[in-house]
């Protein structure tokens, strides 16, 4: 069985067959950059990452064109410009940098292109003009609106009827559109806002038209897969379909893949409500591979509840894999690792990453029971397919670095600036000229032990004991010596 994907448009699992034999075109609705990325944004990026990785593994290596946009000109970005009294381009650049940094830390594959709306005004204006010329859009006082009722399939993606939509539709006092359902393609300039010249006067693009123009510019008028969070199904993706199909007369995206929300206390993470965890803060406390495991333990279409308890569970699960790889570090002689039927079946079943992880943990458990190393290379191979960074079976380096991040973060919260300064001094040059991971691992552990000794001298036994427990969770135990120093050993449990 080949790859089957759930298509939000048809509400069915469908065999994936690309429109062109030699390429697969994917468009992902990326970040609106009024703020830094939170865990929900990263889940959407990770969904694209897993999709691209599996397609490449399935025979489309170097044949995937992946586009992920940045919405850098938008109502929300302009609001932040006024709030911060800072140019909208600076706001966008700062948050794009943070997003790309987080994606790099999590080993999320870079998209082929990251277009920005402000870089494609010419294409946006041309698309709006085409809709006006065809009678699907109209201008009022410098604003241009799309005629929703002229598109008979409107509501098919979101499964909403015109009557249902009409019951909640309103026209804002600042709008002059003909129908409450019509949406803006172009917005006339307001005082203090950025603008571009257009056939309808000075203004800027509406949100929905940006993605249609950018996706079709890079992938053509019809392409394979459109991804994004399920919160974008309506109105954003519904409007994308309407304006794109009426402009070209062609199907737009064949498959629509939507990932579920990341929840916090049962509510959706969202910048608009301030109800979220920034990914940069999460990465202070948890290693990137642990965060990746936490996110893909849930199938992409399902919602996932964010909590530190669940991240701790993911950390323990990932450490069990590392422990197995250390125990059976000598690889079997295989030119090509074996791909378990269950792993392939899971991934081909709408990217069922929990099922794929289940295969990995089943091999780990059976390996421990049989005290066998036969699965070692296959497990490493599966982890690579799922995008985990290269793991270090001889020393759980990610985990001890994770411990150092946690300790430094808690020291910041306790305002122990002198101890933080001492840490930075002690670790200066530690990562210079590293030839192997073994060169730096002892230094990090001993640095943590010195921090613990100083905390004990200051009478902060609670924090000192926390460091002991954090290291013990990573199979690192130590003994306090009579001269005030400590010695450690790495155990396999």
N, C-alpha and C positions, 0 to 999 in steps of 0.2 A: 504494500500500500504506500502510495506517495503522500506528500504533504497535503493535509486538509486543514482549511482555516475557516473559522466562523465569520461569516459576512454579515455585518450589521444591516446592510441594505436588504438582503434577502431573508435574514433571520434563520439561516441554515449553514451547516457545515458543507463546504464545497471543495472539490479537488482544485489545488492551485496549478493553473496552467498559465504561464506568462504570455502576454500579447505578442512578444517577440522572442524568438528562440535564443538570441544571443545576449539579451539584457533583461534585467528586472528593474523596473522603476518604482521607487518608494518615496512618498512624501509624508513627512511628519510635522504636525503643527507643534512648533517649539514654544519657547519662552516668550511671554510678554514681559519686557524687561524693566518694569517699574520698580522691581525689588529683586533681592537675591533669591536663588533657587531653594525650594524646600524639598522634603522627601517625596512629595507627590509629583513634582516636576521630574525628579530623577527616575521615578518608576516609569513614566512615559518614555524617557530616553532609553531606559533599560529594556523596555518592550521592543523598541526598534533594534537595539543591539542584539538581543536574542534572536529576533527574526532574521537579521542580516547574517549572523553567524551560522544559523541552521541552513539558510539558503546557500551560503558559500560551501558549507560542508556537503550539501546535497547536489553539488555539481555546478553551481553558479559562481564559483570562485572568479573574482575579478570581472564579474558580469553584472554586479549589483550597483545601480546608481541610486544613492540615498541622499535625499534633500531634507534638511531640517531648518526651518526658518526662524528668524528672530523678529518679533513684532516690536520694532523700536520707535514707531510713531503711532500713537493711539491715545484715546481719551485718558487712560490711566497714567500713561507716561507723562502727558501734559500736566495732569494734576500734580504729579510729583515734582515737575519742573517749577510749578508755582509754590508748592509747599517748601521745597528745599532752596528755592531761588538759585537753581543750578541749571545749566544748559542741558536740554533733554539728551543731547548726544553724549555728554559725559555720564549721565545717569545710565544710559543704555550700555555704554562701553564697560563701566565698572561691573555691572551685573552679568554681562556676557562673559567677561573674564572669570568671574567666580563660577559661573555655570560650566565653562569649559575646563576649569581647574578641577571641579568636582567630578566631571565625567572622566577626566584623565586619571584621577585617583581610583575611581571605580572600574577602570579598564573598559569603559564604554567606547566602542569603536567610533572613530570620528566619521561624521557624515561626509559624503563626497563634496557637498557644498553646504555652506550656512548662509543663505541669502538674507538680507535685511530689507524690510519694506521700503525704507528710505532710499535704497539703492535701485529700486525698480519702479519709480514713479512714472517713467515713460511707458512701461508696459501696462501699468495700472490704468493710466489715462486712456491708452489705446483700447483696452478692454471695455472700460466704461463707455467710451464713444461708440463702440460696436453695438453695445446693448441699447444705447439711445437711438442709434440709426435703425435698429431692427424693431423699435417700438416697445421693447421690454423695459425701458427705463425712461425717466422724464426729469426735467430740471425745474426746480422751484427756488427762486431767490438765491441762486448759487449752489444750492444743494441738489444732488442727483439721487433719485430713489429707484429701486427695482420694483416692478409691478408683480407682486407675488401671485395674484389670481390668474395671471396669464400663463403660469407654469402649472399644468394640470397634475404633475406628480409631486407637487409640494407637500411635504409631510410624510413621504414614504419612508425615509430613513429613520425618522424619529417616531413613526407610527402615530402621528397626530393629524387630526382632520382640520379643515379650514374652519368649520363651525366651532370646534374646541378652541382653536387659536383665537378666533374672533372674540370669544367671551371675555378674554383677559387683555385684549389689545387696547391701547390708548395712544392718542397723539399728544406729544408734549407741547406745551405752550410755544416753544421756540421752533416747532416744525410746521411745515405747510404742505405735507404730503397728502395725496389724494385718498389714501386708504390706510387705516391704522396698521394693517399687516405689512405694508411696504417698508423696506429697510434701506438704509443709506449706503450708497456706493461712493459718494464724494461729499465732503462737508465744506461749506463755505467758511472762510477764515473768520476767527473771532479775535478781538484785541489781545495782543501778547502771545498769540499762538504761532508756531511755525507754519509756513505755507509754501505752495508751489503754484506757478501759473498753469491755468488749464483753459479749455474752451468755455468753461462756465464761470471763469473768474478765479481769483486767488482762493486756494483751499488746500485740503489734504484728503487722503483716501480714507474710506471707511474700513473697518476691521476685516470684514468678510472678503472683500474684493482683493485684498493683498495676497491672500493664500492662493486664490485662483490664478492670479497673474504670475506669481512666482513658480507655482507648480508646473503650469503649462509652459513657462519659459524654459525650464530645465528638462522637463520630462515629456513635453508634447501635449497635445490637446486631450489625449487619452492615455492613461498609464495603469500600472498593475495594482498597487496597494497604497491606501491612505491610512495613516495611523494617527492616534491621538487619544487623549483622555475621554472617558464617557461623558463628562460634563460639556464637551464640545459638540455632541451629537445635535443638540438644538440650542440656539439657532445657528451656530457657526457653520457646521458641516452641512446642514440642510440648505443654508443659503449658498454655500460654495457650489453644491450640486446644481441648484436652480440657475445661478448666473453663468456657470460654466457650460452647462448643456444648451442653454438658450443662445449663448454666444457662438458656439461651434457647431451645434447640431449633432454632436457626438456624445457617446458615453464618456464620463469623466474618469473617475477611478473605478476599477472593476471590483476590488475588495476594499471593504472598510473594516479596520481592526481597531477596537476601542478597549483600552485598559481600564480596570476598575479604579475607584478612588483609594487613596490612603486615608484612613480614618484616624482621628484622635479623640478618644472618649466617645466614639460613636458618631462623630461629626466629621464632615469632609475637611481635610486640610485645605486652607485657602488663604491667599494673601489678603483678599478683600475683607476677611473677617479677623485677621490677625491670629487665626487658630492654626498654628503650624509649628514644625521644627525645621530650622534651617539645616541643610545637608552639611554645611561646613561645621556646625556645632556637633552633629552626630558623629562626624569623622574625627572629632577630637577624642571621642571616647571609644570608638569601635573601629577595628581594622576594616579596610575596604572590602576584603573578601567576606567578612562577617556580614556587612551590610548587604552585599550582593546575595548571599545565601538567604538572609532574612526576606528579601524582596521576592526571590524566585521560588521560595517555599510555597507560595500561593500562586495558582494559575492566573495568568495576566488579566483575564476577564472578571475575576472575582475581587471584591473589596478586601482590603487588608487593614487590620487594626495595628496601629503603631504603638509600641510601648517598649520601655527599656527591658522589661521582663522577657519579651519575645526576642529582643536583640541578644539578651544574655543566653537564651536557649539556642539561638543560632550560633553564638560564639562557642558554646559547649559542643554543638554538633560538628562545627568545622574543626575544632580541636581534636575530636575523635578521628576524623579523616586524617589529619596530620599525624596523629599518634600511630595510626595504622601504617602510613607511608614511611614513618621512621622505623617502625618495627621490622618492616619487610622492604628495606631500601634497595636491596640487590634486585635488579630487574631481570625478568625472564628474557630469554633471547627471542624476540619477535621483531621482524622487520616492520610490520604494521600491527598496531594494537587491535585486539578483537573488539568489534562493536556489538554489544549485546542486543539481541532482538527486542528485548523489553525497552531498552533505551531508545532505539530507533522508533519503535511503535509509539512511545510516549511523545516524543518530539514531533512526529508526523501527525499526531492527534491534537491539532490546534496548539502546538508549542506547550505541551503539558509538562512544564518543568518540575512540578512536584513528583510526577511519575518518574521522570528521568533521575531526579535526586534519590527517589526510592530505590532505583536500581543500584546506584552508587552505594547507598548505606547497606543494602542487602549484601553486596559484595564485601564491604568492610566487615560486617557482622560474621559472615561465613568465613572470611579470611581469618578473623581472630579465633573462631571456633576450631578451624582446621589447622591453625598456625601455619598458614600457607601464604606464599608470596605470589601465587599465580595470577592474582587479579591486579597487582600493583600498577602495571603499565596501563592497563585498560582504565583504571580509576583516574589516573593522571590525564589520560586522553579525554575522558568524559568531562573532567573539570575544565580542560582547555576549551572544549567545544562550548561549554556553558559560560565561558568568559572569565573564569577565575584567573587571577594573576599567578604566575609561576610560583609554586609552593616550595618550601624548603623543608624536606623531611628530616634532615639531620638536625636542624635547629628551628623551632617554631618562631622564626624571626618576626613575622607579622604580629604574633601574639605578644611578644615582649615589647615591641614598639607600641602596640596598643596599650600596654600597661603604662609605659612612660607617658603617653598622651593623656591617659586618665589622671595620673599623678600630677602632671603639670597643670592640667585644667583645674583640679581641686585646689592646688596651691594658689592659683589665680583667684579662685573664689574666696579663699581664706586670706587674701592680700599678703601672702608671704613673699614679698618682692625680693627680699634678700636671698632667700633660698632659691628662688627662680633664677636670680642672677648667678648664683653659684653653680647651678645646673648648667646654664649656658656656658659658663667659663670651663667647667669640667668636660663638657661635651664638644668644645671647640676643636675642630680638626678631626673628630672621631670618624667622620665619613670620608675623609680625604684619602685618596690612593688605596681604596679598598680592592683587594685582589679576590677575596672570597667572603662569603657571609660569616664564616668562622672568625674572620679578623675583627668583626665589629660586635658580634653577639656577646662575648664575655664583657666587653666594655660597657654595654647597655645594662646588663644585669648588675655588674658591680656598681654602676652609677646609682641604680635604684637602691641597692643595699646601703650605699653611703647616705642617700637621702633618708632612709629609714633610721640609720644610726643617729643622724642629727636630730630627727624628730624625737627619738627616744631621749636624747640628752636634754631636749627642751621640755620633756614631760608630756609630749603629745603621743601617748601610747596608743590611742585609738586609731590615729592615722597610720602609725607605724605598723600596727597589726593588720590594717587594711592592705598595706603593700604586701605583707606576708601572704595574705589570703589570695590576692590577685595573682601573685607568682605561683602559688600552689595550684590554682586553677589551670595554670599553663604547664603543670608538671615540673615546676622548678622549686626545689626545696633547699633550705640553707640552714647552717648551724652557726650560732653566735660563738665566737672564740673568746678566750680569756683576755686577749689584748685589745678587745673592743671592735675587732673586725669580724667579718662573716665570710664563710665559704659556702658555695652553692654546688648543687649537682642537678642535672637534667634527668628526670625519671620518665619511664614509660609505664603508664598505668593501664 
